[in-house]
Amino acid sequence: HAVDRGRAPEERAVALRAPALLVATGAYDRQLPFPGWDLPGVLTAGGLQSLLKGGGVVAGSRVVLGGTGPFLLPVAAALAARGA
């Protein structure tokens, strides 16, 4: 449904038909503070993925990923592909 804002002050819902629907819910990195979380080289998964996509940068071969959810899997795969 959609709300027709062009007819103020009356609001009404209308049904729409479309051949396809894209739902983009959005996402963001959640930063959870822990001792040392603000040190150089400590990144969110999204920040690390941006570095990897931008230039393939990996600071070292020993990497720890922590967290939950499917977003860590592509980051881990990208790190492994670059020898981390």
Residue pairs with C-beta under 8 A, 6 or more apart in sequence:
1 13
1 14
1 15
1 16
2 13
2 14
2 16
3 11
3 12
3 13
4 11
4 12
4 13
4 14
5 11
27 71
28 46
29 44
29 45
29 46
29 47
30 44
31 37
31 44
36 42
41 59
43 51
45 65
45 67
45 71
45 72
45 75
46 71
48 75
48 79
49 74
49 75
49 78
51 57
52 58
52 75
52 78
52 79
52 82
53 78
56 82
58 79
58 82
58 83
58 84
60 84
61 83
61 84
62 84
63 79
63 84
65 72
65 75
65 76
65 79
